[in-house]
């Protein structure tokens, strides 16, 4: 089954495992050996060299067994799986650079770029301010207040915007969690039931995988309430979710993060005022 990005489930799984490695390098390196291996992997990415177990071991001046253990800690079943995923991810990164190079933001004049991006973000926020429904915001607050537990799921960027709201909910005596998309399916989803609330955070349709959509469908069958903050939606999502708050401008991708933070701030203020 293909997801909205055009990748099949196997490719999506590979893509997410590569993100696991990046997350591990960003947050969990705990000794010089792991740092050396991570640095070797990232150096190979920059140079465009073909990744190999022996090559990484030589570059890191460490045994192949140590490299293999590190790769497994990052979520891969084998070095072969890592190597295949690595090559796919490099291709995607290069494609992303080409797309950005052709975007409307391409300019050689720094002053124009600063103004252009500023105007885009102001436009995104202005659309949100004008279109957001106070009734829908109140409905979201009421869902939070009445939930047995609240779980926000999204990527690192979206979750960071909702950390303050999580603290507000916890202070009201309601269990509240922030889970990354790919971790949520394994760790937490099976524990949820009727009375629990899941809030899905998303600024772009491309960011929701087929596996996540199926997981949300299972939660719905189990009686879990689903709410979402979306910059763009599909008709299927609109039927699946109990409440959707729209923000920003469709297809503006990362511009929507400025509006998402604004939405989190409004909900946080309204929630606190209701206690």
C-alpha positions in Angstrom: 0.0 0.0 0.0 1.4 3.4 -0.9 1.2 6.4 1.4 0.7 10.0 0.3 4.4 10.5 -0.4 4.3 7.8 -3.1 6.5 5.5 -1.0 5.4 1.9 -0.2 5.3 0.6 3.3 8.7 -1.0 3.1 10.3 2.3 1.9 8.5 4.3 4.6 9.8 1.9 7.2 13.3 2.3 5.9 12.9 6.1 5.9 11.8 6.1 9.5 14.6 3.9 10.6 17.0 6.4 9.1 15.4 9.1 11.1 15.9 6.9 14.2 19.6 6.9 13.5 19.6 10.7 13.2 17.6 11.1 16.4 20.1 8.8 18.2 23.0 10.8 17.0 21.3 14.0 18.1 20.2 13.0 21.5 21.6 9.7 22.8 25.4 9.4 22.1 26.9 8.6 25.4 30.6 7.8 24.8 33.5 8.7 22.5 33.2 5.4 20.6 29.7 6.1 19.5 30.5 9.7 18.7 33.3 8.5 16.5 31.1 6.0 14.6 28.3 8.6 14.2 30.8 11.2 12.9 32.2 8.6 10.4 28.6 7.9 9.1 27.9 11.6 8.7 31.2 12.3 7.1 30.5 9.6 4.5 27.2 11.2 3.8 28.9 14.6 3.1 31.5 13.1 0.9 29.1 11.1 -1.1 31.1 7.9 -0.7 29.5 4.4 -0.8 28.9 3.3 2.8 30.4 -0.1 3.8 31.0 -1.8 7.1 34.8 -2.1 6.6 35.0 1.5 5.4 33.2 2.9 8.4 35.3 0.8 10.7 38.5 2.0 9.1 37.3 5.6 9.2 36.3 5.4 12.8 39.4 3.4 13.7 37.3 0.8 15.4 36.2 -2.8 14.9 33.5 -3.8 12.5 31.7 -5.5 15.4 31.5 -2.2 17.2 30.0 -0.5 14.1 27.5 -3.3 13.8 26.4 -3.0 17.4 25.9 0.8 17.0 23.8 0.3 13.9 21.6 -2.2 15.7 21.2 0.2 18.6 19.8 2.7 16.1 17.0 0.3 15.2 18.4 -1.6 12.2 18.2 -5.4 12.0 21.5 -5.6 10.1 24.2 -3.5 8.4 22.8 -4.6 5.1 19.4 -3.0 6.0 21.2 0.2 7.1 23.2 0.4 3.9 20.2 0.0 1.7 18.2 2.6 3.8 21.2 5.0 3.8 21.4 5.0 0.0 17.6 5.7 -0.3 17.9 8.5 2.2 20.8 10.1 0.4 18.8 10.2 -2.9 15.8 11.8 -1.0 18.1 14.5 0.5 19.6 15.3 -2.9 16.1 15.5 -4.4 15.0 17.8 -1.6 17.9 20.1 -2.3 17.0 20.3 -6.0 13.4 21.1 -5.2 14.4 23.9 -2.8 16.8 25.2 -5.4 13.9 25.6 -7.8 11.5 27.1 -5.2 10.3 30.7 -5.1 12.8 31.4 -2.3 15.8 31.1 -4.6 17.5 34.5 -4.7 21.0 35.7 -4.6 20.1 38.8 -2.7 20.0 38.3 1.1 17.8 41.3 1.8 15.1 40.0 -0.7 15.2 36.5 0.8 14.8 37.9 4.4 11.8 40.0 3.3 10.2 37.2 1.2 10.4 34.6 3.9 9.1 37.2 6.5 6.1 38.0 4.3 5.3 34.4 3.7 5.3 33.6 7.4 3.2 36.7 8.2 0.7 35.7 5.5 0.4 32.2 7.0 -0.2 33.5 10.5 -2.7 36.2 9.2 -4.8 33.5 7.5 -4.8 31.5 10.7 -5.9 34.5 12.8 -8.7 35.3 10.4 -10.0 31.7 9.9 -9.6 30.0 13.2 -13.0 29.3 14.8 -13.4 30.2 18.5 -16.1 27.5 18.7 -13.7 24.8 17.5 -11.0 26.0 19.8 -13.5 25.8 22.7 -14.4 22.3 21.5 -10.7 21.3 21.7 -10.3 22.7 25.2 -13.4 20.8 26.3 -12.0 17.5 24.9 -8.8 18.2 26.8 -10.6 18.9 30.0 -12.8 15.8 29.8 -10.1 13.3 28.7 -8.9 10.4 30.9 -5.5 11.1 29.3 -4.1 13.2 26.4 -1.5 12.1 24.0 0.0 14.4 21.4 1.8 12.8 18.5 3.9 14.5 15.9 7.5 15.1 14.9 10.1 16.8 17.1 9.3 20.2 15.7 5.5 20.0 16.2 5.8 18.4 19.7 8.2 21.2 20.9 5.4 23.7 20.3 3.0 21.8 22.6 5.3 21.2 25.6 3.8 24.1 27.5 0.3 22.8 26.9 1.4 19.4 28.1 2.5 21.0 31.4 -0.8 22.9 31.7 -2.7 19.6 31.2 -0.5 17.8 33.8 -1.0 20.6 36.3 -4.8 20.0 36.0 -4.3 16.4 37.0 -4.7 14.8 33.6 -2.0 12.5 32.3 -0.5 14.0 29.2 2.2 12.6 26.8 4.2 13.8 23.9 5.2 11.0 21.5 7.0 11.0 18.2 5.0 9.5 15.4 7.2 6.4 14.9 7.6 5.7 18.6 3.9 6.0 19.4 2.8 3.0 17.4 5.1 0.7 19.4 5.1 2.1 22.9 1.8 3.6 23.6 -1.0 3.0 21.2 -2.1 -0.4 22.6 -2.7 1.1 26.1 -5.4 3.6 25.0 -9.1 3.1 25.2 -12.4 4.9 25.4 -12.1 8.2 27.3 -8.5 8.8 26.1 -7.7 11.6 23.6 -5.1 11.5 20.9 -4.2 14.9 19.3 -2.3 14.5 16.0 -0.1 17.4 14.9 0.7 17.9 11.2 1.6 20.7 8.9 1.8 18.7 5.7 0.0 15.7 4.2 3.3 14.2 3.2 4.3 13.8 6.8 1.6 11.3 7.7 2.5 7.7 6.6 0.1 4.9 5.7 1.2 3.0 8.8 0.2 6.0 11.0 -3.2 6.3 9.3 -3.9 2.7 9.9 -2.8 3.0 13.5 -5.2 6.0 14.0 -8.0 3.9 12.5 -7.4 1.1 15.0 -7.5 3.7 17.9 -10.8 5.0 16.5 -12.2 1.4 16.5 -11.2 1.1 20.2 -13.2 4.2 21.1 -10.3 6.6 21.5 -11.2 10.2 20.6 -9.1 11.6 17.8 -8.4 15.4 17.3 -6.0 16.9 14.9 -4.4 20.2 14.1 -3.8 20.2 10.3 -2.7 22.7 7.8 -4.2 20.5 5.1 -6.4 17.4 5.2 -8.0 14.7 3.0 -11.7 13.8 3.0 -10.8 10.5 4.6 -9.1 12.3 7.5 -12.0 14.6 8.0 -14.2 11.5 8.5 -11.7 9.7 10.7 -11.2 12.5 13.2 -13.7 13.7 15.8 -12.4 17.2 15.7 -10.0 19.0 13.3 -8.6 22.5 13.7 -7.3 23.9 10.5 -4.5 26.5 10.4 -2.3 28.2 7.9 -2.2 28.0 4.1 -2.5 24.6 2.4 0.6 23.4 0.7 2.8 26.0 2.4 4.6 23.2 4.2 7.0 24.4 6.9 5.6 28.0 6.9 2.8 26.5 8.9 4.9 26.0 12.0 4.5 29.7 12.9 0.7 29.2 12.9 0.9 25.9 14.8 2.8 27.6 17.6 0.1 30.3 17.6 -2.6 27.6 17.9 -0.8 25.9 20.8 -0.6 29.2 22.6 -4.3 30.0 22.2 -5.4 26.5 23.4 -3.0 26.7 26.3 -4.4 30.1 27.4 -8.0 29.0 27.0 -7.3 25.7 28.8 -5.7 27.5 31.8 -8.5 30.0 32.0 -11.0 27.2 32.2 -9.5 25.6 35.4 
